[in-house]
Amino acid sequence: GPARDGGYYLLGMSKFVPELFEDMPWSTKDVAPETMKRLNELSIPFTTLPTLSDVDNEADWERVKGKFVFQG
């Protein structure tokens, strides 16, 4: 799922694809778009989830903690 800052909050895959992580412009607004571009170039089908915020630092965590209830 793409994150509001240009990265992603979740990337699930059934097989590891190292090309998605090599020479990635990490910590930029281009991470999610570049990932989707590479998936298209590799002819790997994908689906995106809704755009949400991710948790990159303590301030992000403070903003979201307590908002989710996990059920096991």
C-alpha positions in Angstrom: 0.0 0.0 0.0 1.3 3.4 -0.9 2.1 5.8 2.0 1.2 9.5 1.9 4.9 10.4 2.0 5.7 8.6 -1.3 6.9 5.3 0.2 4.8 2.4 1.2 3.4 0.9 4.4 3.1 -2.7 3.2 4.7 -4.7 0.4 3.6 -8.3 0.2 5.0 -10.8 -2.2 4.9 -14.5 -2.8 8.5 -14.6 -4.0 11.4 -12.3 -3.1 12.3 -9.9 -6.0 15.6 -8.3 -5.2 15.4 -5.8 -8.1 12.7 -4.0 -6.1 15.2 -3.1 -3.4 18.4 -2.5 -5.3 19.4 1.2 -5.9 16.1 2.4 -4.6 15.9 6.1 -3.8 15.0 5.3 -0.1 13.4 8.0 2.1 12.1 10.0 -0.9 8.7 10.5 -2.4 9.7 8.3 -5.3 9.9 4.9 -3.5 6.3 3.7 -4.2 6.1 5.0 -7.8 9.6 3.5 -8.6 8.5 0.2 -7.1 5.4 0.1 -9.3 7.5 1.1 -12.3 9.8 -1.8 -11.7 7.0 -4.2 -11.2 5.6 -3.2 -14.5 9.0 -3.5 -16.2 9.3 -7.0 -14.8 5.7 -7.9 -15.9 4.8 -8.7 -12.3 1.1 -8.1 -11.6 0.3 -6.1 -8.5 -2.6 -4.5 -6.7 -2.4 -1.4 -4.6 -4.2 -0.8 -1.3 -5.6 2.6 -0.2 -3.0 5.3 0.4 -2.4 5.6 4.2 0.2 7.0 6.5 3.2 4.9 7.5 5.2 4.9 10.7 8.8 6.1 10.0 9.7 7.6 13.4 8.6 8.1 17.0 6.4 11.1 16.2 4.5 8.9 13.6 4.1 6.2 16.2 2.7 8.6 18.8 0.2 9.8 16.3 -1.2 6.3 15.5 -0.7 4.3 18.7 -3.9 3.3 20.3 -5.9 3.7 17.2 -5.8 0.1 16.2 -7.2 -3.0 18.0 -5.5 -6.3 17.1 -7.5 -9.4 17.5 -5.8 -12.8 17.5 
